[in-house]
Amino acid sequence: MRSLARFAWVAVALGAAFGFGARDALAQDPYKLAPKNYTKIQENEKIRAFEVRLSPGDKIATHSHPGHFVYAFTEVKMRFTDARTGKSEEVTLRPGESSWMGPTTHSTEFLGDKEARLLVIEVRDATREATRRPGAPEPGLLGAGLEKERYFLIVPHTSENCLKAMDDVAKNPDLLNDTWFGCKAGDHRAYMLVRAESEDEARRRVPTDLRKEVQIRRVEQLTAEDIRSFHEKEVKKEKERK
């Protein structure tokens, strides 16, 4: 549970929430607040996707994200300060680690001594989870349905095979709608966010020629209350160990 809590704090260190009191009302869009760090890859009515680059000493003032997914291309070391509690914590996210997080608010300071690079995908309709009727499909997620799990797929391919990989994905318009490519930035991987009943089903969403090296991670959106609950459980465990 400690590692889950750490993932939560790393993810919120890249973005913030829709509102938790007066201080949060002042929080800004990180893309507008830190244009040198955030490069927009794609934006539509469903998502915003960014490549985030952090240099030694970079600081980003209090800012906000809706529910969002974070993937680290490089090691990331940072200090973040929660806007609601004022609590600060230092966290390290290793290359290849990822997390799906609900909304939250904070400021950040990058502590690494080398440039860090991350992928951040905001889901615009993430707040509809609580109000959508049971069984109703969730727009923008292939195979959506509340009874299914959400999976994040990382699908590598070579530069030589890049166009074929794109063509294979494009044969399924729904899959293409839920896929982001890093190829323009020299990262020859496709990133897919899908709903499925199992990891095997999620794997079958991927075109046959691309399945061999696919990485699959089950992800879930957490609320601010979920995160507080994790911390309360950790505190309780610490007390029980003493």
C-alpha positions as CSV (number, residue, x, y, z in Angstrom):
1,M,0.0,0.0,0.0
2,R,2.9,2.3,0.6
3,S,4.0,2.0,-3.0
4,L,0.4,2.8,-4.2
5,A,0.3,5.9,-2.0
6,R,3.7,7.0,-3.5
7,F,2.4,6.5,-7.0
8,A,-0.6,8.6,-6.0
9,W,1.6,11.5,-4.8
10,V,3.8,11.3,-7.9
11,A,0.8,11.6,-10.2
12,V,-0.7,14.5,-8.4
13,A,2.7,16.2,-8.5
14,L,2.1,16.6,-12.2
15,G,-1.3,18.1,-11.9
16,A,-4.2,19.1,-9.7
17,A,-7.9,19.0,-9.1
18,F,-11.2,20.7,-9.9
19,G,-11.6,22.3,-6.5
20,F,-10.8,21.8,-2.8
21,G,-11.4,25.1,-1.1
22,A,-10.3,28.7,-1.6
23,R,-6.6,28.0,-2.3
24,D,-7.7,25.6,-5.1
25,A,-9.8,28.2,-6.8
26,L,-6.5,30.0,-7.5
27,A,-4.9,26.9,-9.1
28,Q,-4.0,27.3,-12.8
29,D,-3.8,25.1,-15.9
30,P,-0.2,23.7,-15.9
31,Y,-0.1,24.0,-19.7
32,K,-0.6,27.8,-19.4
33,L,1.4,28.1,-16.2
34,A,4.5,26.2,-17.4
35,P,4.6,26.3,-21.3
36,K,8.3,25.6,-21.3
37,N,7.6,22.2,-19.5
38,Y,4.4,21.1,-21.2
39,T,4.2,20.4,-24.9
40,K,0.7,19.5,-26.1
41,I,0.6,16.4,-28.2
42,Q,-3.2,16.1,-28.7
43,E,-6.4,17.7,-27.5
44,N,-10.0,17.0,-28.2
45,E,-13.3,16.8,-26.3
46,K,-12.2,13.7,-24.5
47,I,-8.5,14.1,-23.6
48,R,-5.5,16.3,-23.5
49,A,-2.1,14.7,-23.9
50,F,1.2,16.3,-23.0
51,E,4.9,15.5,-23.2
52,V,6.3,17.0,-20.0
53,R,10.0,17.9,-19.7
54,L,11.6,18.9,-16.4
55,S,15.1,20.4,-16.0
56,P,17.1,20.6,-12.8
57,G,15.7,23.2,-10.5
58,D,12.3,23.6,-12.3
59,K,9.4,24.7,-10.1
60,I,5.7,24.8,-11.1
61,A,3.3,26.9,-8.9
62,T,0.0,25.5,-7.7
63,H,-1.9,24.0,-10.7
64,S,-4.7,21.7,-11.6
65,H,-5.5,18.5,-13.6
66,P,-8.7,16.4,-13.9
67,G,-8.2,12.6,-13.8
68,H,-5.0,11.8,-15.6
69,F,-2.5,9.1,-16.5
70,V,1.2,9.5,-16.0
71,Y,4.0,7.5,-17.6
72,A,7.7,8.1,-16.9
73,F,10.2,7.8,-19.7
74,T,13.1,8.7,-17.4
75,E,13.7,8.7,-13.7
76,V,11.8,11.6,-12.0
77,K,12.7,13.0,-8.6
78,M,10.4,15.7,-7.2
79,R,9.1,17.5,-4.2
80,F,5.4,18.4,-4.2
81,T,3.3,20.4,-1.8
82,D,-0.4,19.6,-1.4
83,A,-2.5,22.8,-1.8
84,R,-5.1,21.7,0.8
85,T,-2.8,20.5,3.6
86,G,0.4,22.3,2.9
87,K,2.2,18.9,3.3
88,S,5.4,18.4,1.3
89,E,6.9,15.1,0.2
90,E,9.8,13.9,-2.0
91,V,9.1,11.1,-4.4
92,T,11.0,9.2,-7.1
93,L,9.3,7.6,-10.1
94,R,11.5,5.2,-12.1
95,P,11.6,4.8,-15.9
96,G,8.6,2.7,-17.1
97,E,6.5,3.3,-14.0
98,S,3.0,4.7,-14.5
99,S,-0.1,5.6,-12.6
100,W,-3.8,6.6,-13.2
101,M,-5.0,9.3,-10.8
102,G,-8.1,11.2,-10.0
103,P,-8.2,15.0,-9.5
104,T,-6.0,16.9,-7.0
105,T,-4.1,20.2,-6.4
106,H,-0.5,21.1,-5.5
107,S,2.8,22.8,-6.5
108,T,6.0,21.0,-7.6
109,E,9.7,21.2,-7.6
110,F,11.9,19.0,-9.7
111,L,14.9,17.6,-7.7
112,G,16.7,15.5,-10.4
113,D,20.1,16.4,-11.8
114,K,19.2,15.4,-15.3
115,E,16.3,16.3,-17.6
116,A,13.2,14.1,-17.0
117,R,10.5,13.3,-19.5
118,L,6.9,12.1,-18.9
119,L,3.7,11.5,-20.8
120,V,0.6,13.0,-19.1
121,I,-2.9,12.2,-20.5
122,E,-5.8,14.1,-19.0
123,V,-9.3,12.5,-19.4
124,R,-11.8,15.4,-19.7
125,D,-14.9,13.3,-18.8
126,A,-13.3,11.5,-15.8
127,T,-15.7,13.2,-13.4
128,R,-18.7,11.5,-15.0
129,E,-17.9,8.2,-13.3
130,A,-20.0,9.0,-10.3
131,T,-23.1,10.2,-12.2
132,R,-23.2,7.8,-15.2
133,R,-25.9,5.2,-14.8
134,P,-24.8,1.6,-14.2
135,G,-23.9,-0.2,-17.4
136,A,-23.8,2.9,-19.6
137,P,-20.9,3.1,-21.9
138,E,-18.1,5.6,-21.2
139,P,-17.3,7.6,-24.3
140,G,-13.8,7.5,-25.6
141,L,-12.7,4.2,-24.0
142,L,-12.8,1.2,-26.2
143,G,-14.9,-1.6,-24.8
144,A,-16.2,0.7,-22.1
145,G,-18.6,-0.4,-19.4
146,L,-18.6,0.0,-15.6
147,E,-18.3,-3.8,-15.1
148,K,-14.9,-3.8,-17.0
149,E,-11.5,-2.8,-15.8
150,R,-9.4,-0.1,-17.3
151,Y,-6.1,-1.1,-18.9
152,F,-3.2,1.0,-20.1
153,L,-1.2,-0.7,-22.9
154,I,2.3,0.3,-24.1
155,V,2.9,-1.1,-27.6
156,P,6.5,-0.7,-28.8
157,H,7.5,-0.9,-32.5
158,T,10.6,-0.1,-34.5
159,S,11.1,3.1,-36.5
160,E,11.3,0.9,-39.6
161,N,7.9,-0.6,-38.7
162,C,6.3,2.6,-37.6
163,L,3.9,3.3,-40.6
164,K,2.8,-0.3,-40.6
165,A,2.0,-0.2,-36.9
166,M,0.0,3.0,-37.5
167,D,-1.9,1.4,-40.4
168,D,-2.7,-1.7,-38.3
169,V,-4.1,0.4,-35.5
170,A,-6.1,2.6,-37.9
171,K,-7.9,-0.5,-39.3
172,N,-9.9,-0.3,-36.0
173,P,-11.3,3.2,-35.8
174,D,-12.4,2.7,-32.1
175,L,-8.9,1.5,-31.2
176,L,-7.3,4.4,-33.1
177,N,-9.5,6.9,-31.1
178,D,-8.1,5.5,-27.9
179,T,-4.4,5.4,-29.0
180,W,-1.7,8.0,-28.7
181,F,1.6,7.6,-30.6
182,G,5.0,8.9,-29.4
183,C,6.6,8.6,-32.8
184,K,6.8,12.3,-33.7
185,A,9.0,12.7,-30.6
186,G,11.2,9.7,-31.5
187,D,9.4,7.4,-29.1
188,H,8.2,4.5,-31.3
189,R,5.5,3.3,-29.0
190,A,1.7,3.4,-29.1
191,Y,-0.2,4.1,-25.8
192,M,-3.7,2.7,-25.5
193,L,-6.3,3.2,-22.8
194,V,-9.1,0.5,-23.1
195,R,-11.7,-1.3,-21.0
196,A,-11.7,-5.1,-20.9
197,E,-12.8,-7.9,-18.6
198,S,-9.3,-9.3,-18.3
199,E,-5.7,-8.7,-19.3
200,D,-6.0,-11.3,-22.0
201,E,-8.9,-9.5,-23.5
202,A,-7.0,-6.2,-23.3
203,R,-4.1,-7.9,-25.2
204,R,-6.5,-9.1,-27.9
205,R,-7.4,-5.4,-28.6
206,V,-3.9,-5.0,-30.0
207,P,-3.3,-5.8,-33.7
208,T,-1.7,-9.3,-33.9
209,D,1.7,-8.2,-35.2
210,L,2.1,-5.8,-32.3
211,R,1.1,-8.1,-29.4
212,K,4.5,-9.8,-28.8
213,E,6.1,-7.0,-26.7
214,V,3.0,-5.2,-25.4
215,Q,3.1,-4.1,-21.8
216,I,-0.2,-4.1,-20.0
217,R,-1.1,-2.4,-16.7
218,R,-4.4,-2.3,-15.0
219,V,-5.1,1.2,-13.8
220,E,-7.9,2.8,-11.9
221,Q,-9.1,6.3,-11.0
222,L,-8.8,7.3,-7.3
223,T,-10.7,10.0,-5.6
224,A,-9.1,12.4,-3.1
225,E,-11.0,10.4,-0.4
226,D,-9.4,7.2,-1.6
227,I,-6.0,8.7,-1.2
228,R,-6.8,10.0,2.2
229,S,-8.0,6.6,3.2
230,F,-4.7,5.0,2.1
231,H,-2.8,7.4,4.3
232,E,-5.1,6.7,7.2
233,K,-4.5,3.0,6.8
234,E,-0.7,3.6,6.7
235,V,-0.9,5.6,9.9
236,K,-2.9,2.9,11.6
237,K,-0.4,0.2,10.5
238,E,2.5,2.3,11.9
239,K,0.7,2.7,15.2
240,E,0.0,-1.1,15.4
241,R,3.7,-1.8,14.7
242,K,4.8,0.3,17.6
